[in-house]
Amino acid sequence: MSEVARSFATAQVQAGYVPAQAENTAVPPIHQSNAFEFASLSEARDLFALRREGNIYSRAANPTVLVFEQRVAALEDGIAAAAVASGQAAVALALLALARQGEHIVAARQLYGGTVDLLQDTFADWGIEVDFVDQDDIAAWSAAVRPTTRALFAESITNPNAQVLDVRAVAAIARDAGVPLVIDHTVATPYLQRAKDFGADIVVHSATKYLGGHGTSLGGVIVDLGTFDFGADPERWPQLALPYRRVAGGSLVERFGGTGSPFIALVKTKYVHDLGPSLSAFNAFQLLQGLETLDLRMQRHSASGLAVAAFLAEHPAVTRVSHPGLASSPWHERAKEYLPRGAASVFSFDVASSGDPLADFDRIERLIAALRVVRLVANIGDARSLIAHPASMTHSHLTAEQLAEAGISPTTLRLSIGLEDPADVIADLGAALATLEG
């Protein structure tokens, strides 16, 4: 014990630990600390001025979180990443760093319901305009672009209908418009598709889903793929290319344009710092455990998902299966191009409608109540097989017109096929569908 820590009260707080001491753990440790001790005031001053890298406070940066960020960036072949508290936070902060009040985003109609809520309600409150287009209508993407447009945004594989985005075509529109293409890559993951290879500039993930894979920890991540030059048009990107008023000494492009990411620096030093959607060290640790088996899990998810989809496609009680791995899918050929390792295990199917919405809901409820292996959970990408009813759950805030545009009917059910034996999942669904007969 040091000379300072002589008393009981001081010893119980400080004894046995040296802040600068490193341990040779084989697995990234959980740095469960709110803040970090500085070696000197000069070091603290340089850290706060962004003149050097290091740990200050876990709201903006944490060593365990940093390992997670670097690992996801490596999997996406990106240059930097920012991990945040949820996938919703990742979408919000990525787009807020690009579009400000009076500016504009073009987004696909076929988005997760919570993302639509964010873009059409909350962004509208903040003075950011959003136009929604059919993601398969390339001309509509081009026609929606304005001088104030600052991003194009879509999911590489949609939730719930597993529509496959023509990333190359939309990326070409973004390049012509001089704005980045932002891709929600949650369902595809970097194992099934490298969005950078097809022209995307920024990807976001709900790490809660496949990246973690165990259904225990919320998290999100934003990755700069390093393909968009924010310094090429300073007037369009003043938040990045003009002097950064929070820290003296130039713009973020000047500071980070050579060896890092001005965009991720802005996300962390402004939006994570100000709004506080921080990823905890413990959740980062949990998500890192999931990442270690991502390729193995995605192979199983994909193979089992296709087997279940094929079964449902032949079932007499099922009227539609939306899975791009099926030859009948409008996105089958696109899946061959963009998803050579297999399509995702999130997809939808419809059962026959009686024409009476109340009666249809009762039938859907009866089907779900009969399931024993597949669980009714508002999540995807879990080790467990999950089912949801989008019209009354994840997409319930959408209007009838928006639901129809997204391909969601009152009898649409979403599946996320897990890691169980696919034969058990198929048998469970078959028994549940039998309750609709007669």
CORDA-V75391 format. One record per residue. N is the residue number from 1. SS is DSSP state (hx for helix, st for strand, lp for the rest). NEAR is the number of other C-alpha atoms within 12 Angstrom. Layout:
BEGIN
n=N ss=SS near=NEAR
n=N ss=SS near=NEAR
END
This chain:
BEGIN
n=1 ss=lp near=16
n=2 ss=lp near=13
n=3 ss=lp near=10
n=4 ss=lp near=13
n=5 ss=lp near=16
n=6 ss=lp near=14
n=7 ss=lp near=14
n=8 ss=hx near=12
n=9 ss=hx near=11
n=10 ss=hx near=15
n=11 ss=hx near=16
n=12 ss=hx near=13
n=13 ss=hx near=15
n=14 ss=hx near=18
n=15 ss=lp near=18
n=16 ss=lp near=13
n=17 ss=lp near=15
n=18 ss=lp near=15
n=19 ss=lp near=17
n=20 ss=lp near=11
n=21 ss=lp near=9
n=22 ss=lp near=11
n=23 ss=lp near=13
n=24 ss=lp near=8
n=25 ss=lp near=8
n=26 ss=lp near=6
n=27 ss=lp near=14
n=28 ss=lp near=26
n=29 ss=lp near=26
n=30 ss=lp near=25
n=31 ss=lp near=27
n=32 ss=lp near=22
n=33 ss=lp near=22
n=34 ss=lp near=21
n=35 ss=st near=19
n=36 ss=lp near=25
n=37 ss=lp near=20
n=38 ss=lp near=19
n=39 ss=lp near=17
n=40 ss=lp near=11
n=41 ss=hx near=11
n=42 ss=hx near=13
n=43 ss=hx near=20
n=44 ss=hx near=21
n=45 ss=hx near=18
n=46 ss=hx near=20
n=47 ss=hx near=24
n=48 ss=hx near=22
n=49 ss=lp near=23
n=50 ss=lp near=28
n=51 ss=lp near=19
n=52 ss=lp near=16
n=53 ss=lp near=20
n=54 ss=lp near=25
n=55 ss=lp near=30
n=56 ss=lp near=28
n=57 ss=st near=29
n=58 ss=lp near=32
n=59 ss=lp near=32
n=60 ss=lp near=37
n=61 ss=lp near=40
n=62 ss=lp near=37
n=63 ss=hx near=33
n=64 ss=hx near=31
n=65 ss=hx near=41
n=66 ss=hx near=35
n=67 ss=hx near=30
n=68 ss=hx near=44
n=69 ss=hx near=42
n=70 ss=hx near=27
n=71 ss=hx near=33
n=72 ss=hx near=43
n=73 ss=hx near=34
n=74 ss=hx near=23
n=75 ss=hx near=30
n=76 ss=lp near=37
n=77 ss=lp near=28
n=78 ss=lp near=34
n=79 ss=lp near=34
n=80 ss=st near=39
n=81 ss=st near=42
n=82 ss=st near=56
n=83 ss=st near=57
n=84 ss=st near=50
n=85 ss=lp near=36
n=86 ss=lp near=34
n=87 ss=hx near=39
n=88 ss=hx near=34
n=89 ss=hx near=36
n=90 ss=hx near=44
n=91 ss=hx near=49
n=92 ss=hx near=40
n=93 ss=hx near=46
n=94 ss=hx near=46
n=95 ss=hx near=46
n=96 ss=hx near=37
n=97 ss=lp near=38
n=98 ss=lp near=38
n=99 ss=lp near=35
n=100 ss=lp near=29
n=101 ss=lp near=22
n=102 ss=lp near=21
n=103 ss=lp near=28
n=104 ss=st near=33
n=105 ss=st near=43
n=106 ss=st near=43
n=107 ss=st near=42
n=108 ss=st near=46
n=109 ss=lp near=39
n=110 ss=lp near=38
n=111 ss=lp near=46
n=112 ss=lp near=47
n=113 ss=hx near=32
n=114 ss=hx near=26
n=115 ss=hx near=36
n=116 ss=hx near=37
n=117 ss=hx near=26
n=118 ss=hx near=29
n=119 ss=hx near=36
n=120 ss=hx near=30
n=121 ss=hx near=19
n=122 ss=hx near=19
n=123 ss=hx near=28
n=124 ss=hx near=22
n=125 ss=hx near=16
n=126 ss=lp near=20
n=127 ss=lp near=19
n=128 ss=lp near=30
n=129 ss=st near=32
n=130 ss=st near=39
n=131 ss=st near=33
n=132 ss=st near=32
n=133 ss=st near=29
n=134 ss=lp near=32
n=135 ss=lp near=35
n=136 ss=lp near=31
n=137 ss=lp near=21
n=138 ss=hx near=25
n=139 ss=hx near=16
n=140 ss=hx near=22
n=141 ss=hx near=36
n=142 ss=hx near=29
n=143 ss=hx near=20
n=144 ss=hx near=30
n=145 ss=lp near=33
n=146 ss=lp near=25
n=147 ss=lp near=19
n=148 ss=lp near=27
n=149 ss=st near=37
n=150 ss=st near=40
n=151 ss=st near=48
n=152 ss=st near=50
n=153 ss=st near=51
n=154 ss=st near=49
n=155 ss=st near=44
n=156 ss=lp near=51
n=157 ss=st near=44
n=158 ss=lp near=43
n=159 ss=lp near=46
n=160 ss=lp near=46
n=161 ss=lp near=44
n=162 ss=lp near=45
n=163 ss=lp near=45
n=164 ss=st near=46
n=165 ss=lp near=45
n=166 ss=lp near=36
n=167 ss=hx near=42
n=168 ss=hx near=27
n=169 ss=hx near=25
n=170 ss=hx near=43
n=171 ss=hx near=37
n=172 ss=hx near=24
n=173 ss=hx near=32
n=174 ss=hx near=38
n=175 ss=hx near=25
n=176 ss=hx near=21
n=177 ss=hx near=27
n=178 ss=lp near=29
n=179 ss=lp near=40
n=180 ss=st near=42
n=181 ss=st near=48
n=182 ss=st near=46
n=183 ss=st near=52
n=184 ss=st near=47
n=185 ss=lp near=48
n=186 ss=lp near=48
n=187 ss=lp near=51
n=188 ss=lp near=49
n=189 ss=hx near=47
n=190 ss=hx near=39
n=191 ss=hx near=35
n=192 ss=hx near=38
n=193 ss=lp near=38
n=194 ss=lp near=35
n=195 ss=hx near=43
n=196 ss=hx near=35
n=197 ss=hx near=23
n=198 ss=hx near=25
n=199 ss=lp near=31
n=200 ss=lp near=44
n=201 ss=lp near=45
n=202 ss=st near=53
n=203 ss=st near=55
n=204 ss=st near=51
n=205 ss=st near=49
n=206 ss=st near=44
n=207 ss=lp near=54
n=208 ss=lp near=42
n=209 ss=lp near=42
n=210 ss=lp near=53
n=211 ss=lp near=51
n=212 ss=lp near=41
n=213 ss=lp near=41
n=214 ss=lp near=30
n=215 ss=lp near=28
n=216 ss=lp near=26
n=217 ss=lp near=33
n=218 ss=lp near=37
n=219 ss=lp near=44
n=220 ss=st near=44
n=221 ss=st near=55
n=222 ss=st near=51
n=223 ss=st near=51
n=224 ss=st near=46
n=225 ss=lp near=38
n=226 ss=lp near=33
n=227 ss=lp near=32
n=228 ss=lp near=31
n=229 ss=lp near=28
n=230 ss=lp near=36
n=231 ss=lp near=29
n=232 ss=lp near=18
n=233 ss=lp near=19
n=234 ss=lp near=19
n=235 ss=lp near=14
n=236 ss=lp near=26
n=237 ss=lp near=34
n=238 ss=hx near=27
n=239 ss=hx near=32
n=240 ss=hx near=37
n=241 ss=hx near=28
n=242 ss=lp near=26
n=243 ss=st near=22
n=244 ss=lp near=26
n=245 ss=lp near=18
n=246 ss=lp near=20
n=247 ss=lp near=22
n=248 ss=lp near=17
n=249 ss=lp near=16
n=250 ss=lp near=23
n=251 ss=st near=29
n=252 ss=hx near=39
n=253 ss=hx near=32
n=254 ss=hx near=26
n=255 ss=hx near=28
n=256 ss=hx near=29
n=257 ss=lp near=27
n=258 ss=lp near=15
n=259 ss=lp near=14
n=260 ss=lp near=23
n=261 ss=lp near=37
n=262 ss=hx near=43
n=263 ss=hx near=46
n=264 ss=hx near=44
n=265 ss=hx near=39
n=266 ss=hx near=42
n=267 ss=hx near=41
n=268 ss=hx near=41
n=269 ss=hx near=34
n=270 ss=hx near=29
n=271 ss=hx near=31
n=272 ss=hx near=34
n=273 ss=hx near=24
n=274 ss=hx near=16
n=275 ss=hx near=19
n=276 ss=lp near=24
n=277 ss=lp near=32
n=278 ss=st near=38
n=279 ss=lp near=43
n=280 ss=lp near=35
n=281 ss=hx near=37
n=282 ss=hx near=29
n=283 ss=hx near=35
n=284 ss=hx near=46
n=285 ss=hx near=33
n=286 ss=hx near=32
n=287 ss=hx near=44
n=288 ss=hx near=36
n=289 ss=hx near=28
n=290 ss=hx near=33
n=291 ss=hx near=34
n=292 ss=lp near=24
n=293 ss=lp near=20
n=294 ss=hx near=33
n=295 ss=hx near=25
n=296 ss=hx near=21
n=297 ss=hx near=34
n=298 ss=hx near=41
n=299 ss=hx near=28
n=300 ss=hx near=29
n=301 ss=hx near=43
n=302 ss=hx near=39
n=303 ss=hx near=29
n=304 ss=hx near=36
n=305 ss=hx near=44
n=306 ss=hx near=36
n=307 ss=hx near=29
n=308 ss=hx near=42
n=309 ss=hx near=44
n=310 ss=hx near=27
n=311 ss=hx near=28
n=312 ss=hx near=35
n=313 ss=hx near=28
n=314 ss=lp near=19
n=315 ss=lp near=26
n=316 ss=lp near=18
n=317 ss=lp near=30
n=318 ss=st near=29
n=319 ss=st near=20
n=320 ss=st near=32
n=321 ss=st near=42
n=322 ss=st near=43
n=323 ss=lp near=45
n=324 ss=lp near=39
n=325 ss=lp near=40
n=326 ss=lp near=33
n=327 ss=lp near=19
n=328 ss=lp near=17
n=329 ss=lp near=27
n=330 ss=lp near=21
n=331 ss=lp near=28
n=332 ss=hx near=25
n=333 ss=hx near=22
n=334 ss=hx near=29
n=335 ss=hx near=31
n=336 ss=hx near=22
n=337 ss=hx near=24
n=338 ss=hx near=34
n=339 ss=lp near=37
n=340 ss=lp near=21
n=341 ss=lp near=25
n=342 ss=lp near=36
n=343 ss=lp near=47
n=344 ss=lp near=54
n=345 ss=lp near=51
n=346 ss=st near=48
n=347 ss=st near=50
n=348 ss=st near=44
n=349 ss=st near=42
n=350 ss=st near=37
n=351 ss=st near=35
n=352 ss=lp near=28
n=353 ss=lp near=23
n=354 ss=lp near=17
n=355 ss=lp near=14
n=356 ss=lp near=13
n=357 ss=hx near=17
n=358 ss=hx near=14
n=359 ss=hx near=17
n=360 ss=hx near=25
n=361 ss=hx near=27
n=362 ss=hx near=19
n=363 ss=hx near=33
n=364 ss=hx near=39
n=365 ss=hx near=25
n=366 ss=hx near=19
n=367 ss=hx near=32
n=368 ss=hx near=33
n=369 ss=hx near=23
n=370 ss=lp near=23
n=371 ss=lp near=28
n=372 ss=lp near=22
n=373 ss=lp near=29
n=374 ss=lp near=37
n=375 ss=st near=29
n=376 ss=st near=27
n=377 ss=lp near=22
n=378 ss=lp near=29
n=379 ss=lp near=40
n=380 ss=lp near=42
n=381 ss=lp near=45
n=382 ss=lp near=38
n=383 ss=lp near=35
n=384 ss=lp near=35
n=385 ss=lp near=41
n=386 ss=st near=37
n=387 ss=st near=41
n=388 ss=st near=39
n=389 ss=lp near=37
n=390 ss=hx near=40
n=391 ss=hx near=34
n=392 ss=hx near=26
n=393 ss=lp near=24
n=394 ss=lp near=29
n=395 ss=lp near=34
n=396 ss=lp near=22
n=397 ss=lp near=22
n=398 ss=lp near=31
n=399 ss=lp near=19
n=400 ss=hx near=17
n=401 ss=hx near=14
n=402 ss=hx near=27
n=403 ss=hx near=29
n=404 ss=hx near=20
n=405 ss=hx near=21
n=406 ss=lp near=34
n=407 ss=lp near=36
n=408 ss=lp near=42
n=409 ss=lp near=37
n=410 ss=lp near=35
n=411 ss=lp near=39
n=412 ss=st near=38
n=413 ss=st near=46
n=414 ss=st near=49
n=415 ss=st near=47
n=416 ss=st near=48
n=417 ss=lp near=48
n=418 ss=lp near=42
n=419 ss=lp near=31
n=420 ss=lp near=26
n=421 ss=lp near=23
n=422 ss=hx near=30
n=423 ss=hx near=20
n=424 ss=hx near=23
n=425 ss=hx near=34
n=426 ss=hx near=33
n=427 ss=hx near=23
n=428 ss=hx near=30
n=429 ss=hx near=37
n=430 ss=hx near=31
n=431 ss=hx near=25
n=432 ss=hx near=29
n=433 ss=hx near=32
n=434 ss=hx near=23
n=435 ss=lp near=22
n=436 ss=lp near=29
n=437 ss=lp near=17
n=438 ss=lp near=7
END
